[in-house]
Amino acid sequence: MSDFEFPDDLLAAEREAWAAIQAGRLTPELAGAVQDRLTAYATEARVDRYTAEMALKRVVRHPGDGEPGSSD
């Protein structure tokens, strides 16, 4: 379980980026937008951005672990 409570907009942005990666259509603009939002979240939450990014990717890319954001 993630120790982070990611806002819905950040989860949606990461899901969109992950879908784009899988489809081979990730753009620098989309990737940058996700990174900017993640950086803002990490700053607001006063957490390490890298740790938050890894947790966000785990939540979105491996939703079967019962994490928030699961599409199961």
C-alpha positions as CSV (number, residue, x, y, z in Angstrom):
1,M,0.0,0.0,0.0
2,S,1.3,3.4,-0.9
3,D,2.1,5.9,1.9
4,F,1.0,8.7,-0.5
5,E,-2.4,10.1,-1.1
6,F,-2.2,11.2,-4.7
7,P,-4.7,13.8,-5.9
8,D,-7.1,12.6,-8.7
9,D,-5.6,14.9,-11.3
10,L,-2.1,13.6,-10.8
11,L,-3.3,10.0,-11.0
12,A,-5.2,10.8,-14.2
13,A,-2.2,12.5,-15.7
14,E,0.0,9.5,-14.9
15,R,-2.6,7.1,-16.3
16,E,-2.7,9.2,-19.5
17,A,1.1,9.2,-19.8
18,W,1.3,5.4,-19.1
19,A,-1.3,4.7,-21.8
20,A,0.6,7.0,-24.2
21,I,3.9,5.1,-23.4
22,Q,2.2,1.8,-24.1
23,A,0.8,3.1,-27.4
24,G,4.1,4.6,-28.4
25,R,2.8,8.1,-28.5
26,L,4.1,9.8,-25.4
27,T,5.0,13.4,-26.2
28,P,7.5,15.6,-24.5
29,E,4.7,18.0,-23.6
30,L,2.7,15.3,-21.8
31,A,5.7,13.9,-20.0
32,G,6.7,17.4,-18.9
33,A,3.2,18.2,-17.7
34,V,3.2,15.0,-15.6
35,Q,6.6,15.9,-14.2
36,D,5.5,19.4,-13.4
37,R,2.4,18.2,-11.6
38,L,4.4,15.6,-9.7
39,T,7.0,18.2,-8.6
40,A,4.2,20.5,-7.4
41,Y,2.6,17.6,-5.5
42,A,6.0,16.6,-3.9
43,T,6.7,20.2,-2.9
44,E,3.2,20.7,-1.4
45,A,3.4,17.4,0.5
46,R,7.0,18.0,1.5
47,V,8.1,14.6,0.3
48,D,11.0,13.4,-1.9
49,R,10.0,13.8,-5.5
50,Y,11.8,10.7,-6.7
51,T,10.1,8.6,-4.0
52,A,6.7,10.0,-4.8
53,E,7.3,9.3,-8.5
54,M,8.2,5.7,-7.9
55,A,5.1,5.3,-5.7
56,L,2.9,7.0,-8.3
57,K,4.2,4.7,-11.1
58,R,3.6,1.6,-8.9
59,V,0.0,2.7,-8.2
60,V,-0.8,3.3,-11.9
61,R,1.2,0.5,-13.5
62,H,0.5,-2.2,-11.0
63,P,-3.1,-1.4,-9.8
64,G,-3.9,-5.0,-8.8
65,D,-2.0,-4.4,-5.5
66,G,-5.1,-2.8,-4.0
67,E,-3.7,0.7,-4.4
68,P,-5.8,3.8,-4.8
69,G,-6.3,4.5,-8.4
70,S,-6.8,0.9,-9.2
71,S,-9.1,0.3,-12.2
72,D,-10.0,-3.2,-10.9
